[in-house]
Amino acid sequence: MVQHDKNRHGDYPAARKLFGHWRCFIAPLAGTVIVCLISMAQKLRLGGELPYHLAGYLVPSLVGWVAGSLVSVGAWRARELMRRISHASMALNRQHVHYEHVLNSVGEGICEFDADGLCLYANRKACRMLAYSSFEIVGKNIFNLFRYHNSYGQEVTLERLWTQRDHCHHYQEAIYEEILWQRGDEVISTDICIYPSLDVNEGGILVFRDTTLRQEMQSKIDFLESCDPLTQLNNKKTFMAELVNTIDLSYSQCENHALFLVDIDRFQTLYDVLGSYASDQLLIQYAHFLKDKVRESDVVARIGGDRFAILKMFCDEPQARSFAQELVSASETFESSWQNQHGKLTVSVGVNIIGASGESVDEVFLGAEKACGLAKEEGRSRFNVYDPQASVYRNLNRQIRALPYIRDALKNDLFFLRRQTISPIEAVETSLHSYEVLLSMQLADGSSLSPDDFLSAAERYDLMPAIDRWVIDHCFAWLEQEPRRWQDLDFMAINLSGKSFNDSTFLAYLEEKLQDVTFPPGKICFEITETAAVENERRSIAFIHRIKQYGCRFALDDFGSGMSSFRYLKNFPVDFIKIDGNFIVDMVDNAMSREIVTSIHNIAATLALKTIAEHAEDEKTLHLLQEIGVDFVQGYVIDTPKVFFSGEAISATHVVNAS
């Protein structure tokens, strides 16, 4: 039974608290005593007699007991309610402290205001940004407290931003506007957001963020996008945008402007001498030098490592020539100075006049590029004005147009090989089986492109090593297809370009090819031009010695076209000397050419070298060559070039034999 009561109290904790403690019986007992005493006093006052048996006190006792019990229950219920209220108040206070900590931890300033614009709350970040304490800002009109102006300098008030909002009940609705927040003499760039309360008639919430650091970073990014970080000039992207605008302006107003490309000559040498830091200082000082040479309306930019561009407004050709010459001359006297290091320089300048012809920006810029490149080829420290009608630029444009055809020919095997006989001069009619390989190119439409049109372009744009490999691969493959092709062969002359000599991988490639061939390598004679050989004499001599170890022969082509031809003869281990065809073609009518041919042959004979006279076109020339005694002759008087290998049929291993 006791256990049952305990379980019952355990099931009702409130009952246990109310009736399970001895203090709960004090009030009923006190109520019983008090009621009985009152009843006794009432009877005595009325002259009655007190009852001497307990039954007389039963009713007052019950009334007192009930009254005391009700008082006890009410007291303990009130105590329980107060305790719960206290706990709830403490929980609310903790929650308030927690949320205030959260609001003070965010990086944005937050202010709450009522419908009249009076500030109700401001977090710590807001007070710090506004330079007010929370006591100073709370209760003040948030709309009149500060003045703002936007990025255009126009005054903005929070009240106008607030009234511009769309009145709606969506909490997400906000007004964003980037403004400058003035705090005394300090300007803070901020983002402002105003959110309406759940009931828009009750006010709103102001959220603002300090974007000063972001604006500084954005300014740096904008600067890097438009300016060169070293020289502080415009970069190429900005300059090209200005060039587009200038071309449009020239077309619409029929005015002439001028584009100048300024390239520092041999800057790599200056870099090697001065070092990295001093070279940077040279570029910085030269950028200031260029800036001082132009007007405020002109545009100066650094468009590359050592390249600058100038856009000179309202400038015709005579003025452009005068300015370009002044720029070249003044640059020769320019001298940079940095920590006792002095740097002098010269520049090559390309000029292109921008007229009303409607040229594209690429055409205008490329014209200046061509003029600058030609100025460098002509000797540097000079300028050149682009004229698309001049022969030199027509040739250059022809080379540029040939460039994609060359790449297409390498990719799709559109080259074809011809051979022209090289005959001993004593037995022209029974010439030995020796010939020079000549390269031609067939276009995709079936037409052909002359060697003059594509070889100069390939040389200019460094495609000759790839072409030389193509020729060697297919000449060797052609010889290996049938043994009779090399068994009766004295030698096959294959031209090598100077670019291949400077290609560090070409020697290893050629040695690997010579090790794998099935015919004697002595059947191959490589022709190198005198100019290419003397350009890097030590490397050329080492190259020739390495290849001659396999039995190959070498011929020095176009001999006589160089400046110091005879001096180099004793240094190069060649087997043949091919006399420059310019001396051969007019030797019948030009005594000087005959003497030069004679001198070359005599010196070659002294050095035990064989001579080959190329470009022999007629019988008179052949007769003179026989009189001089040259060893071999090549030209139309002996044989016309004939196709022996067609690149377009390579995939089918088909060879077009010479007739």
Summary of the structure (lengths in Angstrom):
residues: 659
radius of gyration: 51.2
end to end distance: 132.8
largest distance: 184.3
contacts: 1954
relative contact order: 0.05
helix: 53%
strand: 21%
